[in-house]
Amino acid sequence: MTGRAASRRSGTVVASRPGVSRTSGVFVVLALAAAAAGCADTPARGREPEPTGVSRTLNLSGFPVEYRRAFEDGCTAAKRNNPASRPRGDGPEAQGWNDGYAYCRPR
């Protein structure tokens, strides 16, 4: 055989590549399976559902859930011309609401 070593064990020929062990092959298969599982589109248990509406057309995936929900609320308030529903404080809820209101406000 060219480039491969062969050995006989109980009547079968086993071909192996020099420098590659069986363990490293199993490791590669497991690593690929783990990578594919990480790409699954199923939400994790205990994860809150995504807001619907305008945030479906915007990429707000890097923001916390509180921000995304408040963004939706701010957008809804802007469409109804109701700025009185703004949350108090300066946390992610208030920032998301302000951003949503500014984004959806009629110009």
C-alpha positions as a Markdown table, in Angstrom:
| # | Residue | x | y | z |
|---|---|---|---|---|
| 1 | Met | 0.0 | 0.0 | 0.0 |
| 2 | Thr | 1.3 | 3.5 | -0.8 |
| 3 | Gly | 1.4 | 6.0 | 2.1 |
| 4 | Arg | -0.5 | 3.8 | 4.5 |
| 5 | Ala | 0.5 | 1.1 | 6.9 |
| 6 | Ala | -1.6 | -2.0 | 7.1 |
| 7 | Ser | -1.7 | -4.7 | 9.7 |
| 8 | Arg | -3.5 | -8.0 | 9.9 |
| 9 | Arg | -5.7 | -8.8 | 12.9 |
| 10 | Ser | -7.8 | -11.9 | 12.9 |
| 11 | Gly | -8.1 | -12.1 | 9.2 |
| 12 | Thr | -9.0 | -8.4 | 8.5 |
| 13 | Val | -6.9 | -5.7 | 7.0 |
| 14 | Val | -6.8 | -2.5 | 9.1 |
| 15 | Ala | -5.4 | 0.6 | 7.3 |
| 16 | Ser | -4.2 | 3.5 | 9.3 |
| 17 | Arg | -2.7 | 6.9 | 8.5 |
| 18 | Pro | 0.6 | 7.6 | 10.1 |
| 19 | Gly | 0.4 | 10.3 | 12.8 |
| 20 | Val | -3.4 | 10.1 | 13.3 |
| 21 | Ser | -4.7 | 8.1 | 16.2 |
| 22 | Arg | -8.2 | 6.8 | 16.5 |
| 23 | Thr | -8.7 | 8.9 | 19.6 |
| 24 | Ser | -8.1 | 12.1 | 17.6 |
| 25 | Gly | -10.7 | 11.0 | 15.0 |
| 26 | Val | -13.3 | 10.5 | 17.8 |
| 27 | Phe | -12.4 | 13.9 | 19.2 |
| 28 | Val | -13.0 | 15.6 | 15.8 |
| 29 | Val | -16.4 | 13.9 | 15.4 |
| 30 | Leu | -17.5 | 14.9 | 18.9 |
| 31 | Ala | -16.3 | 18.5 | 18.3 |
| 32 | Leu | -18.2 | 18.7 | 15.1 |
| 33 | Ala | -21.3 | 17.3 | 16.8 |
| 34 | Ala | -21.0 | 19.9 | 19.6 |
| 35 | Ala | -20.6 | 22.7 | 17.1 |
| 36 | Ala | -23.7 | 21.6 | 15.2 |
| 37 | Ala | -25.7 | 21.3 | 18.4 |
| 38 | Gly | -24.8 | 24.9 | 19.3 |
| 39 | Cys | -26.3 | 26.1 | 16.0 |
| 40 | Ala | -29.7 | 24.6 | 16.8 |
| 41 | Asp | -32.6 | 27.0 | 16.6 |
| 42 | Thr | -34.4 | 25.9 | 19.8 |
| 43 | Pro | -34.7 | 28.3 | 22.7 |
| 44 | Ala | -33.1 | 27.3 | 26.0 |
| 45 | Arg | -35.4 | 26.3 | 28.8 |
| 46 | Gly | -36.4 | 29.3 | 31.0 |
| 47 | Arg | -35.7 | 31.8 | 28.3 |
| 48 | Glu | -38.4 | 34.4 | 27.8 |
| 49 | Pro | -40.1 | 34.7 | 24.4 |
| 50 | Glu | -38.9 | 37.4 | 22.0 |
| 51 | Pro | -41.0 | 40.5 | 21.6 |
| 52 | Thr | -43.1 | 40.8 | 18.5 |
| 53 | Gly | -43.8 | 43.8 | 16.2 |
| 54 | Val | -41.2 | 46.3 | 15.1 |
| 55 | Ser | -38.4 | 44.5 | 16.9 |
| 56 | Arg | -38.9 | 41.6 | 14.5 |
| 57 | Thr | -37.7 | 43.9 | 11.6 |
| 58 | Leu | -34.8 | 45.3 | 13.6 |
| 59 | Asn | -31.8 | 43.4 | 14.9 |
| 60 | Leu | -32.1 | 43.9 | 18.7 |
| 61 | Ser | -30.6 | 40.6 | 19.6 |
| 62 | Gly | -27.6 | 42.1 | 21.4 |
| 63 | Phe | -29.9 | 43.9 | 23.9 |
| 64 | Pro | -31.4 | 42.5 | 27.1 |
| 65 | Val | -35.0 | 41.3 | 27.0 |
| 66 | Glu | -36.1 | 44.3 | 29.2 |
| 67 | Tyr | -34.7 | 46.7 | 26.6 |
| 68 | Arg | -36.4 | 44.9 | 23.7 |
| 69 | Arg | -39.8 | 44.8 | 25.4 |
| 70 | Ala | -39.5 | 48.5 | 26.4 |
| 71 | Phe | -38.5 | 49.3 | 22.8 |
| 72 | Glu | -41.8 | 47.8 | 21.7 |
| 73 | Asp | -43.8 | 49.7 | 24.3 |
| 74 | Gly | -42.1 | 53.0 | 23.3 |
| 75 | Cys | -42.9 | 52.3 | 19.7 |
| 76 | Thr | -46.5 | 51.6 | 20.4 |
| 77 | Ala | -46.7 | 54.7 | 22.6 |
| 78 | Ala | -45.3 | 56.8 | 19.7 |
| 79 | Lys | -47.8 | 55.4 | 17.2 |
| 80 | Arg | -50.6 | 56.3 | 19.7 |
| 81 | Asn | -49.0 | 59.6 | 20.6 |
| 82 | Asn | -49.0 | 58.7 | 24.3 |
| 83 | Pro | -45.7 | 59.7 | 25.9 |
| 84 | Ala | -47.2 | 59.4 | 29.4 |
| 85 | Ser | -46.5 | 55.7 | 29.5 |
| 86 | Arg | -42.7 | 56.2 | 29.7 |
| 87 | Pro | -41.0 | 54.2 | 32.5 |
| 88 | Arg | -39.2 | 56.0 | 35.2 |
| 89 | Gly | -35.5 | 55.8 | 35.9 |
| 90 | Asp | -32.6 | 55.3 | 33.5 |
| 91 | Gly | -32.2 | 51.5 | 33.3 |
| 92 | Pro | -32.6 | 49.4 | 30.2 |
| 93 | Glu | -36.4 | 49.7 | 30.3 |
| 94 | Ala | -36.3 | 53.5 | 30.1 |
| 95 | Gln | -33.6 | 53.5 | 27.5 |
| 96 | Gly | -35.4 | 51.0 | 25.4 |
| 97 | Trp | -38.6 | 52.9 | 25.7 |
| 98 | Asn | -37.0 | 56.2 | 24.7 |
| 99 | Asp | -35.3 | 54.5 | 21.7 |
| 100 | Gly | -38.5 | 52.8 | 20.6 |
| 101 | Tyr | -40.4 | 56.0 | 20.9 |
| 102 | Ala | -37.8 | 58.0 | 18.9 |
| 103 | Tyr | -37.7 | 55.3 | 16.2 |
| 104 | Cys | -41.4 | 55.0 | 15.7 |
| 105 | Arg | -42.4 | 58.7 | 16.3 |
| 106 | Pro | -44.1 | 60.3 | 13.3 |
| 107 | Arg | -41.8 | 62.8 | 11.6 |
